[in-house]
Amino acid sequence: MRQPLLLGFALVLLFVSLAVAAPKFPKLTGRVVDDAMVLSPEIEADLDRKLAAYEKGTTNQVVVVTLPSLQGLTIEEFGYQLGRAWGIGQKDRNNGVLLIVAPVERKVRIEVGYGLEGQLTDALTSQIIHDIILPNFKNKHIEAGVSEGTQAILAVLGGKSIEDMRAGGPLTDGQVLLIMLFILIFCIRYPTLAWFIFSNLPSSSYRGGSSRIGGGWSSGGFKGGGGSFGGGGSSGSW
């Protein structure tokens, strides 16, 4: 009689300890879940639009999440469990990716679903983190790190190298200065031609498109497709 009671008590303790240890995940409210509140509404909306367009063209689901706390877990443990809990990616393809940022613990991770591990390898995710994301984070440019890191993930999944993506990135200050100097010299030497060219440039007035005035960004009921994760990806800290 005593043995079944002890066994039952042990099982109760086990269930209680598991319930206490289970992390509390944020709600999947969109393709960008800024639970740590480190992204501006403009950046969040821009990322969400890009990720929605990418998913529409490929069915791959990429989600950005910032966390106020890892709740005592490593970012690897948290990311693996979060990816499975949210079911990011399609069930039959497991084609989901999570970019996870924990600013308080100063940790970042790219969690990759089973189906994309061949394209977005551990080596490539490590390169994205250490060459693109972390330099921004170390300079306190969280938004830039998240935006550029997300763009790098999409570029690699699209078959581009990280070097190709950077080559098509914004101009450096030196490059901008050289271009301005060239334009100035051209205008001085050929004033009539310069006037003709600039006077015939297309107007930069706004035409069409949706306005962002008057309200926050809504992702329109986004949800995961039942994808699974096996721990693929890389992490970093700053």
Steps between C-alpha positions, in 0.01 A plus 500: 500500500785730589680452169213621274456808723869588473488447124194723469664771713813486285294538183318802644835662587626427150199663334522804728872547432443472124219756516721743694795448264297546179572842348221746430510586132372829358196485275567463129342831398674536163818441305670749733439451872677784681437384855811683628375824338826593328366559146319807372157456337654602166772234516252238616261580216781498243627161618150355508432609142826347375442174685139478378610554140775241539260242644252563219768424242660199669269368780802526734409668828756731661413658834688762702451498877653710776473371856506688832642188670619148424348391834815326616540290185778517245399670177549165323249329731254787481526531122451129437192487724357826366531387138313179578238673715422754229525245219682738268521362145279259308430164662604298195811710431622621842613817323503748786768735633510703820726799562501527880641799690524516880639850569510468881714184486676639189438183302392440142412182313387389156287186542457299180229244423588151380406571141728803459813371675653411162466858373545698820784298650653544844807656336290756311285592799819547704639728229181707494509538878869579539556707186173692475286490814752517785705795367176703497395379843840582650457856373151513657330489159243235586256591224771501233627162620153349487418651159831411336502156659151428370597620153807273507285200595265567208794553264664169593169314469466660157829351388717809545823513695541739791773675302257559209246648739756735652622607157148620427468677834503873581786718381778596737563866590808498277303369202228763549766774515660381175164495322417851621841624389451347155157664465642838607784482244255392230267795576790748488637369170166438327244735661252495210501121471471465879199734507333301221556167679382613844198689365379182330536269798173329607312660786550346844141569603319215672277286280278228634590257773360462846532762768647423839334800666245435769569171669748221560600217275274198478617167362150375422471186715834338426558153644748215467437211264603217733871491416757335725854570614790279597749746648668615178642851486753715684522738794710795609537756777620858533 
